[in-house]
């Protein structure tokens, strides 16, 4: 592209933006709003996905041991459990620790255990954390087969509901992102189409005098890219501010809530939004011009 031609295109973009300043502001506002909603929902969906992963990683199996096992037998059982594939961590819980934890869970209702006197019916046990929640049933069945193990239990109903919930979250997330991306392209292309429509006679004249499609297309394409870049930049700034405030509020209230750390996560989201703005702006311009270039 020649320098003189580039200068002409840039001048045309500037003239168009200046001439249609209200339409330009409306376009930028539309781009900002669309990309902000898209970026915000992406942030929410990715955090929900992280929360789902965290919940899945906390699925545990309780392996209850038979009574009157020696320390050597307990250690041997732990070694056998450690050899099972898919186990991330094993914690030994004595019967006294189990009773203490049970009383803490009962809270004000712990008087219900007074009838036991000093008797502790709870067994020694191992608490197992698995690397993948899909392996819970297999690991529990393998642990139950050991001679020193009385039983192995896990909340099967809760795990099934958890799997269904996390699967639903991911499906909804993908669907929302696709839907919002499509909506953003539709809104932006129709907004830019107004600019193209206002200059339809100029486009027709340029076609009649022999201008190529790309010569006509470039100023509008650059205008769409410019609008997408400005809109994406503003949307990114708003996302930075909003996510910083949200993370601060949540961490102040719940310090261990599984949010994705602000950096570099929000940097990647901002870059994606900015690139999406440029692509959507260019795509919107291309779609808008398609009809008029056929005249």
N, C-alpha and C positions, 0 to 999 in steps of 0.2 A: 504494500500500500504506500503510495507516494505521500510525502510530507504535506503537500498542498491539499491532497484529498483528505488526509487525516484532519487537517485544520478545518476543512469545510464541514466534515462530519461533526467535529466538536462544536463548531459554531452553530450548526443546525440544532444540535442537542440543547445548547444554551438558549438559543432563540425559542425553541419549542417549550422548554421549561419556564422561561420568563413570560412568554406569551400566554401560556395556560397555567399560571401560577396557582390558581385555586384547584385546578384539576391535578396539578403536581402534588400539592399538599394532601389532597384527598387520596391520591395514589400511594404516597408515602405512608399516610395514616393507615391505609388498608394493609400495606405490606407489613408495617410494624405490628399491627393487631394480629394479623394472620400468623406471622412468624413467632410472635410472643406466645400465642396460644399453643402453637405447635411445639415450641421449645419448652414451655411450662408443662404440657402434658407429657412430653418425653422425659422430663426430669421426674415427674410424679411416677410415671410407669417404671422407669429404671430404679427408683428408690423402692417401689413396691416389689420389684423383682429381687432386689437385694434383701428386703425384709423376708420374702419367701425363702430365699436361699439360707438366711440366718435361721429361720424356723426349722427348715429341713435339717440343717446341720446340728440342731439341738435335740433331735430325736434320739432317745436312749432306750436301752434294753436293761431290764433288771434281771440278773441271774442269781437265784436263791440257792444257797448251798444246803446240803444235808447237815443235820446236827452231828455234834461230836467228831468233827473232822480235826485232825491234827494240823499244826502249822505247816508241816511238810506237804500234807495233802492239799491244803489251801494254796500254797505256793505252786504246787504241781498243776493245780487247776488253772491258776492264773497264766502259767506258761502255755498250757494247752489252748486257752482262750486267745492268748496273744498270737498263736500260730494260725488262727482263723483269718482268712483274707477278708479285708474290708473293715477291720476294726481300727478306729483311730485312737481311742484312749480307753483305758480300764482303770476304774477306781474301786478299791476295796472298802466296803462299809461294814463295820462291826455291828452286831445286834444292838449294842448300847447306843451307838451313833444313830442307828435306824430308829430306835425308840425316842431318842432326843428330837430328831427331825419330825417324827410323827406327832409328838406333843406340841412342837412349835406350829405345825400346820393346823392342829386342833384349836389352838389359841385358848379362848375362854371356855371351850368345851372339853378341855383336857381332864376335867374331873371325871369324865366317863371312864377313864382308865384306872380310877381308884380301886375298883373291884379286883383288879389284877394283883394288888399289893406290890410285892417286889418281883413278881413273875414277869419275865420278858418272853413273849411267844414269838417274837420276830427273829428270823434267822440271819446269819451272816450272808452278805451278798456282794456281788460285783455290779457296778453301774458301768455300762458299756456305751460309748459314743461311736457311731459308725461313720464311715467316710461318705457313704451314699445311702439315703433313706430307702432306696429300692432294694437294698441288701438286708434290711431289718429282719424280715421273715426267715430268710435263709440262715442268717447268723443265729437267730433265736432257736431255730430247730436244731442246728449243729451243737449249740451250747447245751440244750436240753438233753442231748444224747450222751453227755459225759456222765460217768458213774457217780461222781461227787456232787452232781447238780440235782436239786430237787425239782426245780422248774425254772423256766425263763419266760418273762412276760413283757409285753409292750402294749401300748394303747393302740390297738389295730384300727378301731373306729376313728380315733383322732388322726392317725396317720393317713387313713384313706381320705378323710375330709381335707386334710392338709394338702395331699397330692392334688385333689380336685380343685382346691382353692388356688394353689400356685399355678396349676395348668390354666385355669380360667383367667387369672391375672395376666399371664403371658399372652394368651390369645386376645384378650381385650386390648392389651397394650399395643400389640402389632396392628390390630384392626384400627384402633384410634389414630395411630401414627399415619397409616396409609390413608385413612379418611381425611384427616386434617391436611395432609400434604396435597391430596387431590382438591380439597376445598380452597386451599391457598392458591394453587395454580389457577383454578377457575375464577376466583375473585380478582386476582391480579391481572389475568389475561383480559377479563371483561373491563377492568378499570383502564388498562392501557388501550383497549379497543376504542374507548371514547376519544382518546387523543388521535388515534388513527382515523376514526370516522370524521373528526373535525377537519382533517387534512386530506380527505378522500379525493377532492378535486385536484389538489396539488399532486397527489400520487398518480391520478389518471393522466394528467398533463405530462408528467415526467415519463410515463410509459409510452405516450404517443410520440414524444420527441426522441425515443430510442434509449432511454436509461435502462440499464440492466436491473434485474430483480435485486441483486446484492447491493448495487449502488443505492437503491431506494430503501432497502432493508437496513443497512448499517446504522443510520442515525436513530431509527426506532429501536434497533437492537441495543445500541449504546445507551439510549435513554432508559430502556428496561433494566439493563445492567446497573445503571446509576441509581435508579429508584430502588432496585433490589438491594444494592450495597448500602445505601443510606438507611433503608428500612431494616435491613439485617443488623446494621451497626447499632441503631437505636434499640431494637428488640434485645440485642445482646446485653447492652448496658442495663436495661430494665431487668433482665433475667439475673444478672450479677447482683443487683441491689436486692431484688426480692428473695433470691436464694440465700443470700447472706443474712437477711433479717429472719427468714424462716428457720435456718439452721441455728442461729443464735437463740431464738425463742425456744426451740425444741430442746437444745442442749441445756439451757437454763432449767427447764422443767424436768427433762428426762435425760440425764447425762449419758446413759448407755443405749439410747435409742439407735437402731442400726441405720443411720443415714449415711449416704455416700459423702465422704469429705469434700469440702467445697473446691479444693485444688488438688489435682488438676482437672477434676470432673467438670466443673463449670466452664473451664477454659476450652475443653473439647466440645462441650455443648454450644458455647458461644461461637467457636470456629465453624461448627456444623451449621448453625443457624445463619451465619454470614454467607457461607458458601451456598446454602440452600436459597438464600435471598437473591444472590447473583444468578443462580441457575433458573430459579422461578421467574425472575424478571426477564431474562433472555428468552425463556420458553414462552412466557406470556406475550412478549412482543412478536415472536415468531408465529404463534397461533393467531394473534390479532391481525397480522399482515397477510395471512394466507389467502383470505377471501379477496382482499383488494388487489393483490398482485395477479389475480386471475382475470381482472377486468381488461 
